[in-house]
């Protein structure tokens, strides 16, 4: 007999069952989501409870003041949809205002970087229109963890340590929450945020304060948030506090209660691209999601089947196509409500057949966006001097995997599929503890997504009141042979749509299962401008895990890539879930020692 178990080692099993699966970036949130499925909730109920729990247990990665895109496949509606929970710029956020403050870029931290918080309204919409449970069912786990404590992960402690002096000197309200007893908490500390628990408990109390059933409760919860005490506290904080940010000067905010009352999330069809048997679904050009579709449109012209997923040809082709797709992101993407974005052209065969000719066996060191007559802005390149840092002492940028892969934090992500086949994939982010000071009455801080806007006029990404910033957040779904099949995604700022694409290629062309495709050695390019302050690029730089074979690294260097080698397990924080017939499968990333998949 041959080997009974021919499969290669994986860090944990690919979860498989028929009842349902949950994969998220924190084991507690995964368990909460699974618990909701066990109680008879559907994937959307489980998604909302998972998301609220992630705000509590990964405060260095996301918070109530952040933003979120959600991709759902609802079996009853028989369609895939995108919920845009990316809040827009406030009414007073004009280029003139920021220029008058002496700024040439939107700061990466502080109150001027805040957009309208999008998460709470989005979760209430998901619960109301797709879910079955009540507000109490989905909020109670988060309230109990915030009130009674949860073990703080090592990366959260490291993040707090990074911004300790900022908190002590400039953000005392954050110090009050995150430096208990005046000290940086140690990993494993049972950590509480009683003010946040009280905020959500009050929302729940107001939701349940009248009759009318589930929908009426959800409506009252929404009002408590965007037209009630939460919006009032945010408005007052932005009006009255001058807050230090990465510019080195303190500024007041421009976000108001009126901005919050006027905004609601929207539902739209996903952007899709057909790749062989698969139809890949992403959020629109207000996100960087279409970058995955553009990479696939370019890669479609290469023979990837059977290539070694750690070989130089596989890595080189993916990276060179990523460089072209991300260059187009820089030039063309923005809020389609404010300018027409030529996405049909960018995904067309004719356009990509021409762009593909730019890919040779040598690494490109130039930023080469395409040309679509009458469209696109001017791309300016700021070169990073030396090594890129992920989270500075002033808390800038989206917390992402550091240059040598040390997981400084990322964002969060989850994928859930229930017994009926409902699917949800979401990447909540923003409002992390290092973005802005804690609002003392609420126990959470605002987000900093507005740092993605340009303070130049007439660009697709120019700042304007009511406009959505081009977010990096990028959940993904794919149909196979027309049937909903796969939900996946990763935290990681500009790296998200690099790791998302790599995972998909390994699964589709190399026949790796979900866990194998996540565990496999990974990499990312730093060739193009990052979306976060200070918006720098490192042309030609390719960061690979040390597990990539030495021969591959040598070959990539011969091709002209500037290869930097990070630690063995340092690239990506993917999770994934799939459905085939009655089967439900899921997998989660071992890197960072937090993510987990569960199911039965």
Buried (B, 14 or more C-beta within 10 A) or exposed (E): EEEEEEEEEBBBEBBBBEEBBBBBBBBBBBBBBBBBBEEEBBBBBBBBBBBBBBBBBBBBBBBBBBBBBBBBBBBEEEEBBBBBBBBBBBBBBBBEBBEEEEBEBBBBBBBBBBBBBBBBBBBBBBBBBBBEBBBEBBBBBBBBBBBEBBEBBBBBBBBBEBBBEBBEEBBEBBBBBBBBEEEBBEEEBEBBBBBBBBBBBBBBEBBBEEEEEBEEBBBBBBBBBBBBBBBEBBBBBBBEBEBBBBBEEEBBBBBBBBBBBBBBBBBEEBBBBBBEEBBBBBBBBBBBBBBBBBBBBBBBBBEBEEBEBBBBBBBBBBBBBBBBBBBBBBBBBBBBEBBEBBBEBBBBEEBBEEBBEBBEEEBBEEBEBBEBEEBBBEBEEEEBEEEBBBBBEBBBBBBBBBBBBBBBBBBBBBBBBBBEBBBBBBBBBBBBBBBBBBBBBBBBBBBBBBBBBBBBEEBBBBBBBBBBBBBBBBBBBBBBEEEBBBBBBBBBBBBBBBBBBBBBBBBBBBEBBBBBBBBBBBBBBBBBBBBBBBBBBBBBBBBBBBBBBEEBBEBBBEBBBBBBBBEEBBBBBBBBBBBEEEEBBBBBBBBBEBBBBBBE
